[in-house]
Amino acid sequence: MKSKIIFLLVIVLSVFISVSQANTFTAKEILDQAEKVMDLGQYRADARMVIETTGGDQRTLELEIWGKGTDKAFMKYTNPARIRGVTFLFYEDDIWSYFPSTGRIRHLASHIKNQKMMGSSFSYDDMTSTYQDYEGKIIQEEKINGQIYDVIEGKAKAADQTYEKIVVWIARGTFLPLKMDFYQEGEKVKTMQIESYLQVNGESKPEKIIMKDLLNNDETLFEYLKLETNENFEDDFFNQRQLKRISEQ
């Protein structure tokens, strides 16, 4: 009799654990929480890109970043010397560039945004797109290394979005994104994986991100080397008039 009671308790406990692990959030709520994970607030960072080409060659680019939220940032390249001072301003859906060799500020046309940024696997648009650009639905759950992930399919809200669809894996409970697939015309064209997170003011933030371009067979590691948050930028700091000054400082 005692063994039967223990057996029943095990069953009840298993059911309780199963229910407690069940997802209670909508796709939109999960994407909203994941967006907060990706948001660094107001920050300054040193970073690098390691580009591995189709032929297996590697190029390393170093850069400085000043950012506010997920849609405003200056990105200045500091090494190698031939691109030192090249600076981009990302402001919501707009992108401006400044090249010291020409001394001109240029607004990037919309058709250029899906091109490779400085030869990397990231496009210019990859730097500004967010989960909010997609209408999501949960399509399945998947366990990876003991962690349950909600797999969400996102359909582009706007017809001119670079990717018509994304599929993203988001950890249940922590809302930490693990990886994302990008689709164009029904074909998977890129994959992105967050390799590691770092702790910033008690919160987990992406540290190393690998983007793979499946069409061109190349990949790029983006890594934060130093990250300082709680900066306090003036409201008008992120504008094209600052590009030359940022480039030269």
N, C-alpha and C positions, 0 to 999 in steps of 0.2 A: 504493500500500500504506500509506504514511504517513497519507494522508487517511482511510483506513478505520479505522486504529488510533485516530486522534483522534476520529472519529465514534463509535466504540465506547466510548471513554473518556467522552464527553459523555453517552451513554446511561446508562452505569454511574453517573456522578456524579448524573444526574437522578434515578435510582432511589434512590440513597443519600439524597439530599435529601428525597425524598418519604417514605421510610421514617423518616428522623430527625424529620420533622414530624408523623408519625402520633401520635395520642393513645395514651398508655400508661396512663392513669389511668381509674378507674371514675368514674361520675357522683357517687357519694358522696365520693370523694377530692377531686374537683374542687370540689364545694360546700364541703367542709371547708376547703380552702385559700382559697377566695373569702371564707369567713366570717372567716378570719384577716385578710384585707385590710380588711374592714369594721370589725374590732375595733380601737378606738383605745386600748385598755388603760385606765388610769386617767388621766382628762384633765379639763381645764377649758377652755371655749371661749366665744367671742363669735360669734354667728351672726345671720342675718337670713332672713326669709321674704318673698319678693315674690309677692303673690297677684294674678293677672290673672283678672278675673271674666268671665262670659259676655259682658257688654256691652263688654269691653275696658278697663274701669277697673282701676287698680292700687292695691294697698295694701301698705305695707311694715311688717313687724313685726320688732322687734329683740329678741333674747333672750340670756340667759346659760345655759350648760349645765355641769353637773358630772356626769361619767359614769364608770362602771366596767364594762368589757366591753361586750357588746351588749345586756344585759338589765337594767341598773340605771342610772338617771339622774334628776337633777333638771333641770327645764326652766323657767326663770323669764323671763317677758316684761318687758321694760324700756321699750319704746316701741311705740306711742304712749301718751300719758299715761293714757288711759281704761282701759288694760288693765295698767298698770304694777303689778308685784307678783303678778300671776296666776301661780301656780306649780303644776307637775305633778310627781308622783313616779311613775316607771315602775320597777316591781320585778318582774322576770320577767313573769308573766301578769297582774299586778295593776297598777291605775292609781289614784292618788289625786289630788285637786285641792284647791287652796286659793285662794279669791277674797277679797282684802282687803275688798271691799264687804260681805261677809257675815260674815267672820271664821270661817268654818266649813271643816272638812276633810271632804271627801266622797269616798267610794269609788265609782268608776265601775262600774256594772253591766255585765255582759257584753254586753248588747244595745246599749249605747251606744258600744262600742269601735269599731264600724265607721262611726261618724258623723264628719263633718268636724271636724278639730281647729282651733279658732279661725277657722273659715271657709276654711281652706286646702284644697288638693287632697289633703293627707295625712289619713288617718284616725288616730285614736288607736292603733289596732291596727298601723298601718304603722310606728309608732315602736318596737314591741316584737317584731314578727315577724322570724324569721330563716330562713335556708335550711334549718336543722335541722328546721323544722316540716313539711318536704316530703320525700317519697320520690322521688328523681330517677332519670331515665334519659336517656342521650344520644340525641337524635333526629336530629341532623345536625351537620355542620360548615359554617361559612360564612366566607368571606373578606371583610373590610371594611377598605378603605384599606390593603391589603397585609397585614393581620393576620388570622390564622386564629382563629376563635372556635368553641368547643364550645357547641352549643345544647342546653340541658338542660331537659327538661320535668319539673316537680315536681308530684306529686299530694299533696294535703293528707293528713297522717297522722291528724288528728283531724276528726271530723264537724263540730265547731263552729268550725273555722277560717274566717276571713273570706273567704278565696279558696280555691276548690276546686282551682285549678290555677295554677301560674306557669310561664312560659317565660323562661329567663335566658340571656344571651350572656356567656360567660366567656373571656377571652383565653388562648389556649394558651401555656404557658410562664411567663406572669406571674401568671395567675389573677385578673387585674383584671376585675371585672364591667363591662360596657358598658351594658346595658339589660335591662329586665325587663317582661314583660307579665303582667297579672293577670286571672283569669277567674272569673266567677260564673255558675252555671247555663249553662255552655257559651258564654257571651258575654264577649268581651274588654272589661273595664270601665275599666282604667287602664293606662298605660304609664309607666315610669320610666327616665330616662337619666342616667348619670353624665357630666356635661359635661367635668369636669377633675379631675385629681388633684394633690395637693401632697405634698412630701417631708417626712416627720416621722421624725427619727432614722434616716434612710437608707431608710425604707420609704414606699411609695406609699399614700396614704390619700385617700378621696373629699373633694373640695373643694366642687364645685357639683353639685347634683342637681336635676333637673326632673321633677316628677310631673304627669302630665296625667290629668284625670278625664274620660273619654270620655262618660260618661252626662250630666254636668252642663256639659260643654264649658268647663272652666276649667283653669288650670294654676298651679303654684306652683314658684318657684325657692327651694331651700334652699341657703344658702351659709355656709361657715365663714369668718369674718373674721379670727379669731385662735384658735389652737389650741395649748394647752400640755399636753404629756403627762408621764408619769412623776410624776404626783401620787401622794400616799400617803394615801388615805382610811381612816379607822378602819372596822372590820368593821360597826359598827352605824350608820354615817353615813347610809346610805340607808334611812330609815324615816319614817313619816308624822309622827312627833313633830317632825321637823326642818322641816316645810313652812312653818310660820309664820315661823320664824327665817330661813330662806332667803329668803322673800318680803320680809322687812323689812330685810335687810342691804344 
